[in-house]
């Protein structure tokens, strides 16, 4: 029912087209014994995700991203019941048609933290930040050995070196002004590389958009979207935290790090931001506070300073 999607261009043409996606989702739901259940597509996210009734969620992975489906299923099974906040429980996963994969999982309670944030009192924001830090600490404490065959990269320092060689071209392609692009090589060279890192399980997109909250008590109720998970340096996790949880608020980032039990320097986190797989500095500039000076050092303090 779903066409093969082997390129990003084919994916862009299909992902938003419900005339294509919905019949496939309904057909797959029927195969899984859920015929007749109401399907409601979530508007957010890069993958098609449907609420099936009020208890389950069906996530679809196109041919070009089939490995993401395998990754997410394995990671969800590994973290199940081991974190202080709930994660989806896998009910079924596997291949569908034309190389597509799927996961049928539990629907988590609560509402999105991103949409709820304007209504959260300051004191509760502080507590939520602490809960985020505790959840990351628990995630990073998990045994990674069962995941080493399915999660990369195999060599973290080689991964960062590869990212370093392409970062200028990638930021130029995203139309970062030359004022900033020309600073990148010298800035990265000035941040001393860490020693051989302890490779921990990274969510890599720990952001308000992937967290759920119970508004009755303003406490975290769920964490989802593990398909970009990696094994790597724990500082890499705090790129998304600083950009999309604390969003340049030093008090909130300080609360996250205090609960996590370790701090990271703004320059280290800025370097990881530049090297991140999904790094898009022009987007971040539109979303986050502007630095007082047009330097990467100033930008690091503005986005990743903590109090």
C-alpha positions in Angstrom: 0.0 0.0 0.0 3.0 2.3 0.5 5.4 3.1 -2.3 9.1 2.4 -2.0 10.9 5.5 -0.8 14.6 5.2 -1.5 15.7 8.9 -1.7 15.2 12.0 0.3 13.4 13.6 -2.6 10.9 10.7 -2.8 10.5 11.0 0.9 9.7 14.7 0.7 7.1 14.0 -1.9 5.3 11.3 0.1 5.6 12.1 3.8 3.1 14.9 3.9 0.6 13.4 1.5 -2.2 11.8 3.5 -3.8 10.5 0.4 -0.8 8.1 0.2 0.1 7.7 3.9 -3.3 7.1 5.5 -4.4 4.1 3.3 -1.1 2.5 4.1 -1.4 3.2 7.8 -5.0 1.9 7.9 -3.9 -1.3 5.9 -1.1 -2.0 8.3 -3.3 -1.3 11.4 -5.7 -4.0 10.0 -2.8 -6.4 9.6 -1.9 -5.8 13.3 -5.5 -6.6 14.4 -6.5 -3.0 14.8 -9.0 -2.7 12.0 -11.7 -0.1 12.8 -9.6 1.8 15.3 -9.5 5.5 14.9 -6.2 6.8 13.4 -5.2 10.3 14.2 -1.9 11.6 12.7 0.3 13.7 14.9 1.2 16.9 13.1 4.8 17.1 14.4 7.8 15.1 13.6 9.7 14.0 10.5 8.2 10.5 10.5 4.5 9.6 10.0 3.1 8.8 13.5 -0.5 7.9 14.2 -2.4 7.6 17.4 -4.4 4.3 17.1 -7.4 4.7 19.4 -6.4 6.1 22.7 -3.8 3.6 23.9 -1.4 2.9 21.0 0.8 4.7 18.5 1.9 3.5 15.1 5.2 4.9 13.7 6.2 4.4 10.1 9.7 4.4 8.7 10.3 4.7 4.9 12.6 2.5 2.9 15.4 5.1 3.0 15.2 5.2 6.9 14.4 1.6 7.7 17.4 1.3 9.9 16.0 4.0 12.1 13.1 1.7 12.8 15.3 -1.1 13.9 17.3 1.3 16.0 14.3 2.7 17.8 12.8 -0.7 18.5 16.0 -2.0 20.0 16.6 1.1 22.1 13.0 1.3 23.4 13.2 -2.4 24.5 16.5 -1.7 26.2 15.3 1.4 28.2 11.9 0.0 29.1 11.2 0.5 32.8 14.8 1.8 33.5 14.3 5.5 33.5 12.5 7.8 36.0 10.1 8.9 33.2 8.0 6.6 31.0 9.1 5.6 27.5 6.9 3.8 24.9 6.6 0.1 25.3 7.0 -1.8 22.0 4.0 -4.0 21.2 5.1 -5.0 17.7 7.8 -4.0 15.1 8.9 -5.3 11.8 8.7 -4.9 8.0 5.7 -3.8 6.1 5.9 -3.4 2.3 8.4 -2.0 -0.1 11.1 -1.7 2.6 8.9 0.2 5.1 9.2 -0.6 8.7 6.9 0.1 11.7 6.7 0.1 15.4 3.4 -0.3 17.3 3.9 1.1 20.8 2.0 2.4 23.8 0.7 5.9 23.9 2.3 7.8 26.7 0.2 9.9 29.1 0.4 13.7 29.3 0.7 16.6 26.8 3.7 18.0 25.0 6.0 20.1 27.1 6.7 22.5 24.2 3.1 23.6 23.9 2.6 23.6 27.7 5.7 25.6 28.5 4.1 29.1 28.4 1.7 27.9 31.1 4.2 26.4 33.5 5.0 28.6 36.6 8.7 29.4 37.2 9.1 27.2 40.2 7.7 24.2 38.2 10.0 25.0 35.3 12.9 24.6 37.7 11.6 21.3 38.9 11.1 20.1 35.3 14.6 21.0 34.5 15.8 18.9 37.4 13.7 16.0 36.2 15.3 16.3 32.8 18.7 16.2 34.3 17.8 13.1 36.4 16.4 11.3 33.4 19.6 12.0 31.3 21.7 10.7 34.2 19.7 7.5 34.3 19.9 7.1 30.6 23.7 7.6 30.5 24.1 5.1 33.4 22.6 2.2 31.4 24.8 -0.7 30.2 25.5 -0.1 26.5 26.9 -3.5 25.7 23.6 -5.0 24.4 23.4 -2.1 21.9 26.9 -2.0 20.5 25.9 -4.1 17.5 23.1 -1.8 16.5 24.2 1.7 17.5 27.1 3.7 16.1 29.4 5.3 15.6 32.0 2.6 16.2 34.7 5.2 16.8 33.6 8.4 18.5 36.7 10.4 17.8 36.7 9.4 14.2 33.1 10.4 14.0 33.9 13.9 15.3 36.9 14.2 13.0 34.6 13.4 10.0 32.1 16.0 11.2 34.9 18.6 11.5 35.9 18.1 7.9 32.4 18.9 6.6 31.1 21.4 9.0 32.0 24.6 7.1 30.4 23.3 3.9 27.3 22.1 5.8 26.8 25.5 7.5 27.3 27.3 4.3 24.7 25.1 2.6 22.3 26.2 5.4 23.2 29.8 4.5 25.0 30.7 7.7 26.5 34.2 7.1 30.2 34.3 6.4 30.9 36.3 9.5 30.2 33.2 11.5 31.4 30.6 9.0 34.9 32.0 8.9 35.2 31.6 12.7 34.4 27.9 12.8 37.8 26.3 12.0 39.7 28.5 14.5 37.1 28.0 17.2 37.0 24.2 16.8 40.9 24.1 16.9 40.8 26.1 20.1 38.6 23.6 22.0 40.9 20.9 23.2 39.5 17.4 22.4 38.4 15.3 25.3 40.3 12.2 26.2 39.0 8.9 25.1 35.3 9.4 25.9 33.2 7.0 27.9 30.5 6.0 25.3 27.1 6.3 26.8 23.6 5.8 25.4 22.6 9.2 23.9 19.1 10.2 23.0 20.6 13.1 21.0 17.3 15.0 20.7 16.4 15.7 24.3 14.1 18.6 23.7 10.7 20.0 24.9 9.2 18.6 21.7 10.0 15.1 22.7 8.9 15.3 26.4 5.5 15.0 27.8 4.2 16.5 31.0 1.3 16.1 33.4 -0.2 19.6 33.8 -2.0 18.7 37.0 1.3 18.6 38.8 3.7 19.9 36.1 5.9 16.8 36.2 7.4 14.9 33.3 5.3 11.9 32.2 7.1 10.7 29.1 10.1 10.7 26.7 9.9 9.5 23.1 11.6 9.5 19.7 14.7 7.4 20.1 15.4 6.7 16.4 18.5 9.0 16.3 20.0 7.4 19.4 23.8 6.9 19.4 26.6 5.7 21.6 29.0 8.6 22.3 30.4 11.3 24.6 27.8 12.5 27.2 28.5 16.2 26.4 26.9 15.6 23.0 23.5 15.1 24.7 23.6 18.6 26.1 23.6 20.3 22.7 19.8 19.6 22.3 19.3 20.3 26.0 20.8 23.8 25.8 19.1 24.6 22.5 15.7 23.2 23.1 15.1 22.7 26.8 16.8 25.6 28.6 16.9 27.6 25.3 19.5 30.0 26.5 18.2 30.3 30.1 21.3 29.8 32.4 19.2 29.1 35.4 17.4 26.2 33.7 20.6 24.7 32.2 22.2 25.0 35.6 19.3 23.0 37.2 19.6 20.3 34.5 23.4 19.9 35.0 23.0 19.9 38.8 20.5 17.1 38.7 22.7 15.3 36.1 25.7 15.5 38.4 28.2 17.1 36.0 28.8 20.3 34.2 30.1 21.1 30.8 31.7 24.3 29.6 29.9 26.6 27.2 32.8 26.3 24.7 32.7 22.5 24.8 29.0 22.5 24.1 29.3 25.1 21.4 31.9 22.9 19.7 29.6 19.9 19.8 26.7 22.1 18.5 28.8 22.9 15.4 29.8 19.2 14.9 26.3 17.8 15.6 24.8 15.6 12.9 21.8 17.9 12.6 23.6 21.2 13.2 21.7 24.2 11.7 23.1 27.4 13.2 20.8 29.7 11.1 17.8 28.0 12.6 19.2 28.3 16.1 19.8 32.0 15.6 16.1 32.4 14.7 15.0 30.5 17.8 17.4 31.6 20.6 18.7 34.8 22.2 21.2 36.8 20.2 24.8 37.1 21.7 26.1 40.6 22.7 29.0 40.1 20.3 29.3 38.5 16.9 31.8 35.8 18.1 31.4 32.1 18.7 32.8 32.6 22.3 30.0 35.1 23.0 27.5 32.8 21.4 28.6 29.9 23.5 28.1 31.9 26.7 24.7 33.1 25.5 23.3 29.7 24.7 25.2 27.4 27.1 26.1 29.5 30.1 24.7 28.1 33.3 23.9 29.5 36.7 
